[in-house]
C-alpha cells in the first residue's frame, strides 16, 4: 500500500536549510522556554527562533575560531537548552556531532570518546567527576573540555557565545556561510547492538532531513503547540524529533524528571510530546488513580463508550466531556507519539478516547529513525502503522504468521556502521 501525503511540506536537503526556513517563518515564535531556579523563586526565560539561530551562529563562529571547523564534538548531558544548542551548532557548521549517553560509566564513556575520535567534549556540570577522570587519564583525542554551565577551571558555552558574538559583529562569517555537504557523516551515534560493544552509526544530514520531511507529511504539529523533550536527546529518536518540531515552529520545554511529569505538563501547557510506552502508561495510571479516588471510574468508562460511539457519527465531544481530566494534564494535551518499544493498545486507545490522539511508530538508530508510523487516517492499535512515504519496506522470508526480517530502503538509511 502506497502511503498518501496528508499535509503539505517542503522537502529540504539538510538541517541547516530546515533551520533557516523555520526562522524565516517563525522568527518571533518562542523556540524554548528555560526554567531558572533561583533562591526563592523560579524565573522563565523565553528564547525566540531568531535568537536561537543567532546563538547558534555566535557559538559556531567561536568554535571555528578555536580551530574546530571540520572536527568532531561530543555532547554529554541531560536534556536541556544547551544540549540542543550544541547539537544544532555542530550540524549547521558541518561539525560531526557525537551525542553520548550521560549514564555511561567512565570506562565506557572514555571508550566512546576514543572510538569517535572526538576533538572536543561539551558536558553537563553533573558529569564533571567523570570528565575530570577522563581528562586526567589523557587517553583520548580531546583537546578542549567545555561545560554547559559556568564552573571553575573549564571553558563554558555562555563565554564562547559572547566571544563569538563579537567575532560576528566584527564581520567574521566563515561559520555562517558554511555550505553543508548533505551526504557525508555529520552525526555519529552509539547504539547497543547484538554484541557487548556498542555500534557507532554514521548518519548524514540528508538522513535526518528526509525523515523530518516524511514526518511532516503525515503527522500534524502546529506552530501554536508546545512540546516537552522527554526522550533522551542522545537517542536519535529524541534528537530527530526535536529537529522535526523545530521545523514546525513549536515552543519547547524541558522536564524536571519523571516524578514531575504531571506538574510539567501543567506548568508549560504541553500540547504535544513524543515518549516511550512506559512514560505514557505512567501518565495514564496517574490520571486513573485520581479518577478512582473521586469514585468516577464507572462513569468515565461509560462516558468513553458514549463518546466513541458518537465519534463514529462524526460527533466529537471528547474534549468537553473529559475536560476535568485533561485540565489535570494542563488542558492543552492533544497529540502523543509513542515509540522505542511496543505500546499497550488499551492505553493508546484509552488516551485517544479522552481526546488525546495517541499514535505509535517504529524505527532504528540506523534509519534516522522512523520507518513506519500511524497517522490520523491509519490507526490500528497494536500496530506501528504504514511505511513512511519515502521508504520501501518488505518482510524477508516470512514464516506462516508473516513474521520475518524487515528490509528497508530509503534516504534515511545510515551511511554505515563505524
N, C-alpha and C positions, 0 to 999 in steps of 0.2 A: 504493500500500500504506500503510495507516494503521499507525503505529508504536505498539506497546503499551508501557505503563509497566512496567518491570521491578522498580523499587524504589519504596517509598513515600516521598513527600516533601511538605512543606508549601509551598504557593505563597505567597510574601510579595511585597509591593509595592515595597520599596526596600531598599537596602543597610543602612540603619540598623536596620530591623526584623530583617534577617537577622543582623546582628552581635549585637544584644541577645538574640535567640533562641539563638544559638550560645553566648554567655556563660552564659545560663541553664542550658543543657545540659552545657557542658564547662568551667565556670569554673576547675576545678583542673587541667585538662589544660595541658600545655606548648604554647603557641602558637608560640613562637620560641625557638630556641637560637642565641645570638650568640657568635661566637668573638672573643676579645680577645687579640691577640698582644702579649705583654709582653716585657721584655728577654730573659729566659732561659727563659720558659715560655709556655704557652698556657692561657688561662682561658676556661671556658664559662659563659655566663650564661643562665639559663632564665627566660623571661617567660611567665606563665600567661595564660589567656584573660581572667581577671578583671583582672589587672594591665594587660594590653594595652588593655582598654576604659577603665580608669582613666587611662592615659597619653593616650589619645585625648581624653578629656574634659578633662584638665588642659591639654593643648596647645590644644585648640579654644577653651576658655574664655579663654585668654590671647590667642588670635588675635582673638576677638570684642572683648576689652578694648582691643586695639590699633586697633580700627575696621575689621576685615576681614570682618565679617558681610556676606553677600551680595556679596562681592568675588570676585576671581579670583586663584588662587595657582598658579604654575608650579613644577614639580619637575624638577630636572636632576641626574642622578647614577647611579651603578651600583646594581645590586640589593643592597639592604641593609635592615636593620630600619627605619631612619629614613625610607626611601623609602615603605615600606608604611604606616608610622605617619602620615606626612604625607598620603598619598592617602586613607586611611580617615578621617582627621580632617577633611579637606575634605568628603568625602561625608556624614559623619554630622552636619556642621554646615550643609549646603546651600551650601557654598562651591564655586565652579566649580574643578575640578581640571584643570590643564593639564600633562600629562606630556610631557616633551620629551626627544629623543634626546641623550644625553651626548656622542655622537661628532660632533655638528654642528660645522661651522666657525663662527667668531664672527659673521660677517655673517648666516648662515642662522639661528643661534640668536637673534640680535638681531631679525631679521625676524619670527620666530615669536612672540617676546615682544611685538612691536609689534602684529601681527595679532590675537593673542589678547586684547590689552588687559589683560594680567596686571597686578595691583596689587602683588604680592609674588613673589619667586622664592626657593625653598628649594633649596640646591645642595650637592653633594658637594665636599669640600675640594679634590679633584683638578681641579675646574672653576674654581678661584679666579682663574687668569690671564684666562680668557675673561670672567668676571664683572667683574673689575677694569676691563677694557677697555670693556665694555658700560656699566658704571657711569660711567666717565669720559666716554664719548660722550654720555650722557644723552638718548638718542633714544627711550626707551620710557616707558611709564606706571608703571614700577616705583617704589614708594615705599620699600620695605624689602627688603634682601638678608639672608637668614638661612642660616647654614651648618649642615649636618647634624652637624658636629663643632665643638669649641671651637677657634677660631683668632682671631688679633688683628684688631681693627677691624670685627668683624661680630657681630651677634646670633647665638645658636646655639639649637638645639632643646632641649638639656638645660636651659638657663636659662629658656626660655619655659615648659617643662613645670613647673619648680619654682615659677615665679611664678604659673602657672595653678592649681597645686595649692593655694596659699594663698588664691586667689580662691574656689575651690570650697569650701574649708573655711570661708570667711567667708560662705558661703551664696549665692554667685553661680551662677545656674542657667540663664541665658538660652541658653547653648550646649547644655547637656544637654537642656533642654526644647524645643529647636527642632523644629517639625513640618516634615517633609520633603514637598515637592511632588514627587511621583514622576515627573511628566510633563514637567517643564521641563529644560533643559540643565543638567547637573551635571558633565559631563566634556567637554573639548574636546581632541580628538586629531588630531595632524598625521600624515598618511599620504601616501606617494608616489602620484602619480597619472599620468595619461597626458601631462601637461604637465610642464615643468621646475619649476613652482611646486607645492609640496605642498598637499594639500587639508586643510581643517580640518573634521573630522567632529564634529557635535554629538550627544552621547548623553545620555539621561536615566537616572535610577536604575532606572526600570521596565525599560528596555532591558537593563541588566545583570542585575537580579534575575530577569527572565523567562528569561534564558539560563542562569543558575546553576540555576534550578529545572529546566529541561529537561535539563541535565547530571546533576542529582541523580536524575532519574527513570530514567536508562538506564546510568549508569556507577557502578561500585561503588568507593567510597572509605570508609575506616573511621577512627574516631577514634583507633585504635591505629597508624595509618600515619604515616610521616614523608615529607614532600615536600621536594624541594630545588628552589629557584627558579632554574632555568637560563634560562628565557625572559626576554628584556629586558622589564622592567616598564613601559617607556614604550609598548610594543605592547599593544593591547587583549587579545590572546591571553594575554599574561603576567599582566596585572592582573586580568582576569576569572577566570582560573584560580586566582589567589591568593584571591580572594573566594569562589570555589567550595570550595576546600579549607579555608578558614577556617569556612565554613558547616558543614563536615563534622567540625570538631573536630580537624583534623590538627596535627601538630608540623611546623614549617617551619625549614629551614636555608638558608644562602646559600653558593653555590660560591666557591672561591678563584680560579677561572679554568679555561679549557678544559684546560690542562695537568694540572690536579689532579682531573679527573673521577673516576677510579677511587679515588683517595685519599679524596675527599669522600663517595663512595658508601659506602665502608668506615667512614669516620670517624663518620658520622651514622646508619649503618644504614638507609639510604634504602629505602623500600618502593614509593614512587610518584613518578613525575616526568613532566612534560609537556615535550616538546622538539621540535626540528626534526630532519628526517631525517639531516642531516649529523652532528649530535651523537650520535644513536642508532647511526649507522653507525660512527662513530669508537670508540664503546664496544665494539661487536661485533668490530671489527677488532682491538682491543687484546686481547679475550678469545681470539680465534682465533690470534693471534700467539703467545700463551702456550701454547695447545694444541699448536701446531706445534713450538714449542721442546721440548716434552715428548714429541714424537713420537706424539701421541694423535689426530691428525686423523682417521685412518681409523676408529678405534674410536668416536670421537664421532659420526661420520656414521652408522655402523651403529646406535649407541645411539639416535640421533634417529629413525631409521626404525622401530626396535622400539617405542619409546615412543609414537610417533604411531599405530602400528597398535593398540597396547593401549588408547590413548585412545578409539579408535572403539568399543572394547568396554566403555567407561566405566571403564577401569582407568588411573588416573593415577599414574605412578611418576616423573614428570619431576623433581620437586624432590629426590627421593632419588638418582635416577640421576645427576643433574648437580650434585650438592651441591658438589663441589670448584670447579666453575666459578662457581656462584652465590656461594660463600663469597668468591671473589676480588672480588665486587662488593658485599660487605658481608653477604651471606647472607639479606637480607630483601627484595630487589627482587622485586616481583610484578606490577606494572602500569605500563605505559608508554603515554602518548598522544603520537602524532606529528601535527604539523600545520605549516602555513606553506609547505609545498612537497610534491610527491609523494614518498611513501616508496618505497623499493625493496622490492617484495613479498617477495623472497628473504630480506631481513634481518628484516622483520616476522615472517615465517613461522619463521625460524630462532630468533628470540628466544622466540616462543611455544612452539616445540618444546623449548626449555630450561626452560620452566615460568614464563616471564615474559610474561603476556598483553600483546600489543602491538597497539594499535588506531590507526586513522587517522581524522582528521576534516577538515572543510573549513569555511572561513568567511572573513569580511571584517571590516575595521575597522567598516564601515558597518552590520554586522549583530551587533555586540557580543559575540563574533564568530561563534559556531558555528551553522551552519545544517544540517550533516549530520555523521554520525559512525557508526562501527561500535560494536557493543557485544558482550558475550559470546555473545549468541544470533544475532547477524548479523555474521559475519566473512567477508569475501570479499577476500582480499589483492589489492591493486592498485586497490581502490575506496575511496570515502570513506563508505560505509555509507548509512544511511537519513536522510531529513529529521528534524530534531528534532521532538519531539511537539507543539510549539506553532507550528511553521512550515508553511506551504504552499509547495511548490516546483513549478515547471513549466519545461520546456525550450521556449523560444520559437523557432519557425521552425527545427526541427531539419533537418540535412542527411541524406543517405542512411545515414550512420553514427550518427545520433541526436545529433550534436553541434550545439549552438546556444547561445543566450544563456540563462543561468539567471535566472528571475524568482522572487523570494521575497517572501512576505507573512507578517508575524508581529509579536509585541510587542517583539521585539529589534531591529527595523529603526530606524535612526537617525532623529533629528528632521529634520535636513537638513544640507547642507554650507554652511559659512560662507564 
